[in-house]
Amino acid sequence: MKNDDLRAERDDLDDLNDFAPRTPAKRANNLVLQVAAGVFLGGLALWLVQLAATMLYAKLMLATVTFGG
């Protein structure tokens, strides 16, 4: 145990140059589309909640809400 060599071997730098890095343009474009879709869907959800709240408030103001029948 005393004489065990537990150090990791380093990779050769030549092997690292064999892999081409991904182009950041596709990734950035995808992120833009995800953010735009999130903003659109979030706005749609808020609009639907506001519409439901407005309808409920109008029913309460007109006293046309019946509880139980």
C-alpha positions as CSV (number, residue, x, y, z in Angstrom):
1,M,0.0,0.0,0.0
2,K,2.8,2.4,0.7
3,N,4.4,2.2,-2.7
4,D,1.2,2.2,-4.8
5,D,1.1,4.9,-7.5
6,L,-2.4,6.3,-7.3
7,R,-1.9,9.4,-9.5
8,A,-4.0,9.7,-12.6
9,E,-2.3,9.7,-15.9
10,R,-2.5,12.8,-18.0
11,D,-4.1,12.6,-21.5
12,D,-2.0,13.4,-24.4
13,L,-2.7,16.8,-25.9
14,D,-2.7,15.3,-29.4
15,D,-5.8,13.2,-28.6
16,L,-7.7,16.3,-27.5
17,N,-7.4,17.9,-30.9
18,D,-9.2,15.1,-32.6
19,F,-12.6,16.2,-31.4
20,A,-14.1,19.2,-33.0
21,P,-16.0,21.5,-30.6
22,R,-19.7,22.1,-31.2
23,T,-20.7,25.3,-32.9
24,P,-22.2,27.7,-30.4
25,A,-24.7,29.2,-33.0
26,K,-27.1,26.2,-32.9
27,R,-27.1,26.2,-29.1
28,A,-27.7,29.9,-28.8
29,N,-30.5,29.7,-31.3
30,N,-32.1,26.9,-29.4
31,L,-31.9,28.9,-26.2
32,V,-33.5,31.9,-27.9
33,L,-36.4,29.7,-29.1
34,Q,-36.8,28.1,-25.6
35,V,-36.9,31.5,-23.9
36,A,-39.4,32.9,-26.5
37,A,-41.7,29.8,-26.1
38,G,-41.5,30.2,-22.3
39,V,-42.4,33.8,-22.4
40,F,-45.3,33.2,-24.9
41,L,-46.7,30.2,-22.9
42,G,-46.3,32.1,-19.6
43,G,-48.2,35.1,-21.0
44,L,-50.9,32.8,-22.3
45,A,-51.3,31.1,-18.9
46,L,-51.5,34.5,-17.1
47,W,-54.1,35.7,-19.6
48,L,-56.2,32.7,-19.0
49,V,-56.0,33.1,-15.3
50,Q,-56.9,36.7,-15.5
51,L,-59.9,35.9,-17.8
52,A,-61.2,33.3,-15.3
53,A,-60.7,35.7,-12.4
54,T,-62.5,38.5,-14.3
55,M,-65.4,36.1,-15.1
56,L,-65.7,35.0,-11.5
57,Y,-65.6,38.6,-10.3
58,A,-68.3,39.6,-12.7
59,K,-70.5,36.8,-11.5
60,L,-70.0,37.9,-7.9
61,M,-70.8,41.5,-8.8
62,L,-74.0,40.5,-10.6
63,A,-74.9,38.1,-7.8
64,T,-75.5,35.3,-10.3
65,V,-73.4,32.8,-8.4
66,T,-75.4,29.9,-6.9
67,F,-73.8,27.7,-4.3
68,G,-75.3,24.2,-4.3
69,G,-78.4,24.8,-6.3
